[in-house]
Amino acid sequence: MADRTPREQASPSVQERVQDSFDRQGLMATLGARLAHIGPGRVHIVLPARPEVSQQHGYVHVGATSAIADSAGGYAALTVFPEDADVLTVEYKINLLAPAAGDHLEAIGTVLKSGRTLTVCQLEVYGVGADGARTLVANGQQTLIRINRPTD
């Protein structure tokens, strides 16, 4: 299954805000995840498949799979919020559709509806082989709440 959606880029200031926030996430650093695309209402996160994020059968663990899905949705929402706003997940549901196998996983968060307080995102996670073949391994939905950005 190929990702055929256009890859419009977010503005440089939004990209910087998302990247700065992502860089402060200890879990994403621990997992070895990185931002691959920041667009308006759409964010891609890539996670290399490594023994450190595997489960007992060698697939990427559902904890790592769902963590990158959650972060992709949260950052997708952040791209459509004003500069003084931040985001927290209220709830999410994820369906595991296939073993999380491949060279790496790619989580895609897409804003479905952004409101004044709550935002709903679609979550997709693909296993991507070394040859570029993509398999949808997880699909879900997330609700986020917009909050005022905490002051340091």
N, CA, C and O of each residue as an XYZ file, in Angstrom:
608
protein
N       0.855     -1.172      0.000
C       0.000      0.000      0.000
C       0.899      1.232      0.000
O       1.656      1.434      0.950
N       0.836      2.028     -1.001
C       1.692      3.208     -1.129
C       1.004      4.428     -0.554
O      -0.219      4.551     -0.621
N       1.781      5.320      0.006
C       1.282      6.601      0.491
C       1.295      7.550     -0.702
O       2.353      8.010     -1.131
N       0.115      7.837     -1.230
C       0.020      8.647     -2.438
C      -0.430     10.083     -2.168
O      -0.719     10.823     -3.108
N      -0.491     10.477     -0.924
C      -0.933     11.817     -0.612
C       0.187     12.820     -0.831
O       1.359     12.502     -0.627
N      -0.175     14.049     -1.251
C       0.851     15.070     -1.475
C       1.605     15.362     -0.178
O       1.049     15.252      0.915
N       2.841     15.724     -0.313
C       3.688     15.998      0.847
C       3.904     17.498      1.006
O       5.038     17.971      0.933
N       2.832     18.244      1.220
C       2.944     19.676      1.454
C       3.691     19.900      2.764
O       3.454     19.201      3.750
N       4.589     20.871      2.768
C       5.386     21.170      3.954
C       4.694     22.231      4.804
O       4.067     23.148      4.273
N       4.809     22.104      6.111
C       4.351     23.161      7.014
C       5.306     24.339      6.898
O       6.407     24.208      6.364
N       4.882     25.479      7.397
C       5.747     26.657      7.367
C       7.002     26.394      8.188
O       6.989     25.552      9.087
N       8.081     27.103      7.890
C       9.320     26.903      8.659
C       9.138     27.089     10.162
O       9.743     26.358     10.946
N       8.313     28.055     10.581
C       8.124     28.272     12.026
C       7.383     27.099     12.665
O       7.701     26.717     13.792
N       6.412     26.527     11.976
C       5.691     25.363     12.494
C       6.626     24.158     12.526
O       6.636     23.408     13.502
N       7.402     23.969     11.476
C       8.362     22.858     11.463
C       9.334     22.964     12.634
O       9.634     21.962     13.282
N       9.824     24.162     12.907
C      10.765     24.367     14.007
C      10.095     24.076     15.352
O      10.691     23.438     16.220
N       8.850     24.547     15.524
C       8.135     24.315     16.790
C       7.910     22.833     17.027
O       8.106     22.346     18.141
N       7.499     22.104     15.983
C       7.268     20.666     16.105
C       8.586     19.936     16.375
O       8.647     19.074     17.252
N       9.627     20.272     15.635
C      10.922     19.613     15.826
C      11.472     19.878     17.223
O      12.007     18.969     17.857
N      11.348     21.114     17.710
C      11.837     21.442     19.050
C      11.102     20.618     20.112
O      11.722     20.105     21.044
N       9.790     20.496     19.969
C       9.011     19.705     20.915
C       9.396     18.231     20.831
O       9.580     17.573     21.856
N       9.516     17.720     19.621
C       9.894     16.320     19.417
C      11.254     16.028     20.055
O      11.448     14.981     20.672
N      12.179     16.957     19.899
C      13.527     16.775     20.447
C      13.540     16.723     21.972
O      14.498     16.223     22.561
N      12.488     17.232     22.622
C      12.399     17.190     24.087
C      11.754     15.903     24.588
O      11.678     15.690     25.798
N      11.293     15.049     23.698
C      10.648     13.799     24.100
C      11.685     12.719     24.353
O      12.321     12.224     23.422
N      11.849     12.366     25.593
C      12.795     11.321     25.945
C      12.430      9.975     25.348
O      13.314      9.222     24.940
N      11.136      9.658     25.289
C      10.738      8.352     24.768
C      11.088      8.212     23.290
O      11.597      7.171     22.874
N      10.826      9.237     22.498
C      11.136      9.142     21.067
C      12.641      8.970     20.865
O      13.064      8.214     19.990
N      13.448      9.661     21.662
C      14.904      9.511     21.569
C      15.321      8.101     21.979
O      16.164      7.484     21.328
N      14.732      7.596     23.052
C      15.058      6.251     23.521
C      14.709      5.200     22.469
O      15.460      4.248     22.260
N      13.565      5.379     21.811
C      13.137      4.435     20.775
C      13.983      4.552     19.506
O      14.077      3.598     18.734
N      14.599      5.716     19.289
C      15.358      5.941     18.063
C      14.489      6.467     16.932
O      14.853      6.349     15.762
N      13.334      7.051     17.276
C      12.403      7.582     16.270
C      12.860      8.955     15.795
O      13.580      9.668     16.494
N      12.421      9.307     14.582
C      12.734     10.640     14.045
C      11.557     11.146     13.220
O      10.778     10.360     12.680
N      11.441     12.441     13.131
C      10.429     13.055     12.274
C      10.865     12.928     10.824
O      12.008     13.234     10.485
N       9.957     12.479      9.970
C      10.273     12.326      8.551
C       9.545     13.344      7.682
O       9.992     13.658      6.579
N       8.417     13.861      8.183
C       7.649     14.847      7.413
C       6.778     15.639      8.368
O       6.135     15.074      9.253
N       6.759     16.954      8.183
C       5.888     17.841      8.950
C       5.118     18.681      7.943
O       5.686     19.567      7.305
N       3.843     18.405      7.801
C       2.981     19.151      6.898
C       1.789     19.695      7.652
O       1.581     19.338      8.812
N       1.004     20.548      7.027
C      -0.185     21.072      7.692
C      -1.166     19.931      7.996
O      -1.736     19.334      7.083
N      -1.351     19.643      9.273
C      -2.279     18.601      9.678
C      -1.809     17.190      9.408
O      -2.616     16.261      9.426
N      -0.511     17.004      9.155
C      -0.004     15.664      8.831
C       1.469     15.552      9.219
O       2.295     16.375      8.825
N       1.783     14.508     10.006
C       3.157     14.287     10.448
C       3.499     12.808     10.285
O       2.681     11.933     10.566
N       4.720     12.549      9.825
C       5.238     11.189      9.675
C       6.402     11.008     10.641
O       7.277     11.868     10.737
N       6.408      9.893     11.351
C       7.510      9.539     12.249
C       8.035      8.175     11.820
O       7.261      7.247     11.587
N       9.351      8.061     11.718
C       9.995      6.812     11.314
C      10.707      6.198     12.521
O      11.371      6.890     13.293
N      10.549      4.885     12.658
C      11.205      4.130     13.721
C      11.951      2.961     13.106
O      11.316      2.046     12.581
N      13.291      2.958     13.153
C      14.039      1.805     12.637
C      13.724      0.555     13.467
O      13.599      0.624     14.690
N      13.600     -0.570     12.791
C      13.405     -1.842     13.483
C      14.761     -2.270     14.032
O      15.717     -2.453     13.277
N      14.837     -2.428     15.344
C      16.078     -2.824     16.015
C      15.729     -3.774     17.148
O      14.593     -3.771     17.622
N      16.662     -4.571     17.586
C      16.386     -5.497     18.696
C      15.854     -4.788     19.947
O      15.059     -5.364     20.690
N      16.283     -3.552     20.181
C      15.876     -2.820     21.389
C      14.389     -2.474     21.419
O      13.860     -2.181     22.492
N      13.695     -2.499     20.276
C      12.263     -2.180     20.243
C      11.429     -3.395     19.833
O      10.259     -3.260     19.473
N      12.037     -4.576     19.891
C      11.344     -5.791     19.440
C      10.632     -6.490     20.588
O      10.898     -6.242     21.764
N       9.709     -7.378     20.198
C       9.104     -8.290     21.158
C       9.708     -9.670     20.922
O      10.638     -9.817     20.130
N       9.180    -10.677     21.607
C       9.830    -11.995     21.638
C       9.889    -12.704     20.287
O      10.698    -13.617     20.122
N       9.058    -12.316     19.312
C       9.079    -12.961     17.995
C       9.886    -12.174     16.967
O       9.972    -12.564     15.803
N      10.480    -11.061     17.408
C      11.300    -10.266     16.512
C      10.583     -9.117     15.834
O      11.219     -8.315     15.150
N       9.263     -9.017     16.007
C       8.511     -7.879     15.456
C       8.705     -6.659     16.356
O       9.105     -6.792     17.512
N       8.421     -5.476     15.821
C       8.472     -4.273     16.655
C       7.340     -4.377     17.682
O       6.206     -4.707     17.334
N       7.649     -4.100     18.918
C       6.703     -4.217     20.024
C       5.547     -3.238     19.857
O       5.727     -2.120     19.373
N       4.356     -3.675     20.268
C       3.172     -2.824     20.175
C       3.339     -1.529     20.974
O       2.761     -0.505     20.608
N       4.117     -1.557     22.054
C       4.345     -0.335     22.812
C       5.061      0.721     21.982
O       4.704      1.898     22.022
N       6.068      0.300     21.232
C       6.794      1.228     20.359
C       5.920      1.646     19.178
O       5.917      2.809     18.776
N       5.180      0.684     18.629
C       4.294      0.962     17.492
C       3.245      2.004     17.880
O       3.034      2.976     17.156
N       2.595      1.799     19.015
C       1.541      2.724     19.420
C       2.111      4.063     19.893
O       1.455      5.095     19.750
N       3.319      4.058     20.451
C       3.934      5.317     20.886
C       4.210      6.241     19.699
O       3.952      7.442     19.778
N       4.732      5.691     18.606
C       5.001      6.562     17.452
C       3.695      6.994     16.786
O       3.622      8.091     16.232
N       2.659      6.143     16.832
C       1.351      6.533     16.290
C       0.781      7.698     17.098
O       0.314      8.683     16.527
N       0.820      7.583     18.421
C       0.317      8.638     19.304
C       1.055      9.953     19.063
O       0.429     11.008     18.967
N       2.373      9.894     18.966
C       3.154     11.114     18.742
C       2.895     11.713     17.366
O       2.838     12.935     17.228
N       2.739     10.875     16.349
C       2.462     11.396     15.004
C       1.141     12.163     14.989
O       1.054     13.238     14.395
N       0.118     11.617     15.636
C      -1.163     12.317     15.718
C      -1.062     13.600     16.512
O      -1.605     14.627     16.107
N      -0.373     13.553     17.639
C      -0.224     14.754     18.457
C       0.491     15.869     17.723
O       0.096     17.031     17.816
N       1.532     15.525     16.999
C       2.260     16.555     16.255
C       1.485     17.027     15.028
O       1.607     18.186     14.631
N       0.696     16.150     14.430
C      -0.174     16.596     13.327
C      -1.140     17.666     13.842
O      -1.363     18.683     13.184
N      -1.709     17.424     15.027
C      -2.614     18.417     15.627
C      -1.874     19.714     15.926
O      -2.393     20.803     15.681
N      -0.661     19.594     16.454
C       0.103     20.790     16.801
C       0.352     21.681     15.586
O       0.458     22.900     15.728
N       0.448     21.093     14.400
C       0.712     21.896     13.197
C      -0.439     22.836     12.857
O      -0.236     23.821     12.147
N      -1.635     22.553     13.347
C      -2.782     23.410     13.021
C      -3.183     24.315     14.181
O      -4.137     25.085     14.064
N      -2.466     24.230     15.297
C      -2.764     25.059     16.458
C      -1.976     26.360     16.401
O      -0.934     26.430     15.750
N      -2.480     27.406     17.093
C      -1.710     28.647     17.173
C      -0.401     28.430     17.927
O      -0.227     27.433     18.628
N       0.509     29.377     17.769
C       1.852     29.246     18.334
C       1.853     29.124     19.858
O       2.750     28.492     20.417
N       0.868     29.716     20.542
C       0.843     29.681     22.009
C       0.124     28.443     22.559
O      -0.073     28.332     23.769
N      -0.265     27.519     21.686
C      -1.006     26.335     22.112
C      -0.104     25.103     22.114
O       0.921     25.047     21.435
N      -0.524     24.131     22.896
C       0.143     22.836     22.932
C      -0.936     21.765     22.916
O      -2.117     22.086     22.787
N      -0.558     20.514     23.044
C      -1.498     19.424     22.849
C      -1.228     18.308     23.852
O      -0.085     18.055     24.232
N      -2.305     17.649     24.271
C      -2.221     16.440     25.090
C      -3.222     15.427     24.543
O      -4.315     15.799     24.114
N      -2.852     14.160     24.558
C      -3.769     13.107     24.133
C      -4.806     12.886     25.219
O      -4.473     12.768     26.399
N      -6.081     12.831     24.804
C      -7.180     12.524     25.713
C      -7.452     11.024     25.677
O      -7.630     10.389     26.716
N      -7.482     10.467     24.466
C      -7.662      9.014     24.305
C      -7.239      8.626     22.905
O      -7.215      9.445     21.987
N      -6.904      7.342     22.766
C      -6.693      6.811     21.434
C      -6.986      5.329     21.432
O      -6.882      4.644     22.449
N      -7.357      4.858     20.250
C      -7.630      3.447     20.040
C      -6.803      3.025     18.843
O      -6.711      3.745     17.849
N      -6.204      1.851     18.951
C      -5.384      1.369     17.845
C      -5.718     -0.090     17.586
O      -5.831     -0.893     18.513
N      -5.874     -0.419     16.307
C      -6.074     -1.801     15.889
C      -4.779     -2.295     15.269
O      -4.188     -1.623     14.424
N      -4.343     -3.470     15.692
C      -3.140     -4.085     15.140
C      -3.584     -5.021     14.030
O      -4.306     -5.987     14.278
N      -3.158     -4.741     12.812
C      -3.657     -5.432     11.626
C      -2.714     -6.494     11.086
O      -3.148     -7.427     10.410
N      -1.431     -6.360     11.379
C      -0.422     -7.308     10.892
C       0.792     -7.173     11.798
O       0.949     -6.153     12.468
N       1.658     -8.190     11.830
C       2.888     -8.057     12.616
C       3.699     -6.843     12.150
O       3.830     -6.591     10.952
N       4.231     -6.110     13.107
C       5.004     -4.900     12.805
C       6.414     -5.306     12.385
O       7.346     -5.312     13.189
N       6.542     -5.643     11.112
C       7.807     -6.126     10.565
C       8.278     -5.199      9.459
O       7.492     -4.445      8.886
N       9.556     -5.264      9.168
C      10.133     -4.487      8.075
C      11.449     -3.873      8.504
O      11.928     -4.087      9.618
N      12.013     -3.112      7.598
C      13.245     -2.385      7.856
C      13.002     -1.285      8.887
O      13.837     -1.025      9.753
N      11.831     -0.642      8.771
C      11.431      0.397      9.712
C       9.909      0.522      9.700
O       9.236      0.008      8.807
N       9.385      1.210     10.705
C       7.968      1.551     10.744
C       7.822      3.024     10.429
O       8.691      3.833     10.755
N       6.715      3.362      9.793
C       6.395      4.767      9.541
C       4.997      5.030     10.059
O       4.024      4.462      9.564
N       4.899      5.903     11.070
C       3.612      6.311     11.621
C       3.190      7.613     10.960
O       3.993      8.532     10.801
N       1.920      7.680     10.577
C       1.370      8.878      9.947
C       0.165      9.330     10.754
O      -0.806      8.590     10.912
N       0.238     10.537     11.257
C      -0.886     11.153     11.953
C      -1.498     12.195     11.045
O      -0.789     13.030     10.483
N      -2.826     12.150     10.896
C      -3.534     13.079     10.014
C      -4.717     13.677     10.760
O      -5.537     12.943     11.311
N      -4.815     14.992     10.782
C      -5.941     15.660     11.428
C      -7.194     15.424     10.599
O      -7.230     15.727      9.407
N      -8.225     14.875     11.247
C      -9.528     14.698     10.595
C     -10.435     15.889     10.864
O     -11.159     16.333      9.973
N     -10.399     16.411     12.096
C     -11.242     17.548     12.481
C     -10.551     18.275     13.615
O     -10.259     17.678     14.652
N     -10.290     19.551     13.428
C      -9.669     20.361     14.468
C     -10.690     21.348     14.993
O     -11.257     22.137     14.237
N     -10.918     21.299     16.290
C     -11.859     22.220     16.917
C     -11.150     23.170     17.860
O      -9.927     23.140     17.993
N     -11.927     24.008     18.505
C     -11.374     24.983     19.435
C     -10.725     24.301     20.644
O      -9.714     24.773     21.163
N     -11.317     23.185     21.085
C     -10.804     22.475     22.257
C     -10.289     21.089     21.902
O      -9.178     20.724     22.288
N     -11.087     20.311     21.168
C     -10.715     18.934     20.840
C     -10.392     18.787     19.363
O     -10.978     19.450     18.507
N      -9.451     17.908     19.089
C      -9.049     17.592     17.717
C      -9.016     16.081     17.583
O      -8.587     15.373     18.494
N      -9.476     15.589     16.429
C      -9.490     14.149     16.163
C      -8.519     13.867     15.021
O      -8.526     14.551     13.998
N      -7.679     12.844     15.216
C      -6.692     12.459     14.213
C      -6.832     10.992     13.846
O      -7.222     10.159     14.664
N      -6.505     10.702     12.606
C      -6.367      9.324     12.127
C      -4.922      8.922     12.313
O      -4.010      9.716     12.080
N      -4.714      7.673     12.737
C      -3.369      7.148     12.957
C      -3.161      5.934     12.063
O      -4.005      5.040     12.013
N      -2.046      5.905     11.365
C      -1.675      4.754     10.543
C      -0.216      4.433     10.811
O       0.613      5.331     10.954
N       0.089      3.149     10.879
C       1.482      2.729     11.007
C       1.743      1.671      9.945
O       1.013      0.686      9.837
N       2.798      1.890      9.162
C       3.187      0.978      8.088
C       4.508      0.322      8.428
O       5.415      0.969      8.954
N       4.618     -0.963      8.128
C       5.904     -1.636      8.103
C       6.474     -1.432      6.718
O       5.803     -1.709      5.724
N       7.699     -0.953      6.637
C       8.312     -0.645      5.345
C       9.537     -1.536      5.180
O      10.458     -1.503      5.996
N       9.535     -2.327      4.119
C      10.648     -3.224      3.843
C      11.829     -2.488      3.249
O      11.702     -1.336      2.834
N      12.971     -3.141      3.206
C      14.175     -2.555      2.611
C      13.955     -2.195      1.150
O      14.604     -1.290      0.625
N      13.032     -2.910      0.484
C      12.710     -2.635     -0.922
C      11.647     -1.549     -1.085
O      11.257     -1.229     -2.208
N      11.172     -0.976      0.038
C      10.157      0.074     -0.010
C       8.723     -0.435      0.048
O       7.791      0.367      0.110
N       8.527     -1.752      0.029
C       7.174     -2.310      0.121
C       6.569     -1.938      1.468
O       7.223     -2.038      2.506
N       5.296     -1.502      1.437
C       4.614     -1.019      2.636
C       3.438     -1.927      2.990
O       2.667     -2.343      2.126
N       3.324     -2.223      4.291
C       2.207     -3.003      4.811
C       1.593     -2.235      5.966
O       2.301     -1.845      6.895
N       0.287     -2.012      5.922
C      -0.406     -1.352      7.025
C      -0.436     -2.320      8.208
O      -1.058     -3.379      8.130
N       0.234     -1.958      9.302
C       0.310     -2.844     10.462
C      -0.584     -2.380     11.612
O      -0.922     -3.175     12.489
N      -0.967     -1.107     11.614
C      -1.837     -0.591     12.668
C      -2.607      0.613     12.149
O      -2.116      1.387     11.328
N      -3.830      0.746     12.656
C      -4.702      1.846     12.265
C      -5.476      2.266     13.505
O      -5.895      1.413     14.287
N      -5.670      3.548     13.694
C      -6.389      3.985     14.878
C      -6.915      5.393     14.754
O      -6.808      6.043     13.715
N      -7.488      5.838     15.853
C      -8.041      7.184     15.936
C      -7.701      7.751     17.303
O      -7.582      7.015     18.283
N      -7.548      9.060     17.358
C      -7.069      9.731     18.558
C      -7.843     11.022     18.773
O      -8.198     11.713     17.819
N      -8.098     11.337     20.028
C      -8.677     12.624     20.409
C      -7.654     13.355     21.254
O      -7.074     12.788     22.181
N      -7.438     14.618     20.926
C      -6.452     15.435     21.632
C      -7.129     16.691     22.154
O      -8.133     17.141     21.600
N      -6.579     17.252     23.219
C      -7.078     18.504     23.760
C      -6.010     19.578     23.576
O      -4.820     19.358     23.800
N      -6.482     20.730     23.164
C      -5.595     21.883     23.011
C      -5.443     22.558     24.368
O      -6.434     22.843     25.042
N      -4.200     22.814     24.767
C      -3.913     23.472     26.033
C      -3.017     24.673     25.767
O      -2.411     24.787     24.701
N      -2.939     25.562     26.742
C      -1.987     26.667     26.646
C      -0.586     26.109     26.826
O      -0.360     25.237     27.665
N       0.339     26.605     26.049
C       1.720     26.140     26.144
C       2.269     26.474     27.530
O       2.211     27.622     27.968
N       2.801     25.462     28.213
C       3.384     25.722     29.535
C       4.559     26.696     29.422
O       5.317     26.659     28.453
N       4.696     27.551     30.407
C       5.832     28.476     30.419
C       6.973     27.821     31.171
O       6.756     27.101     32.146
N       8.180     28.072     30.718
C       9.367     27.467     31.351
C       9.709     28.131     32.638
O      10.677     27.745     33.294
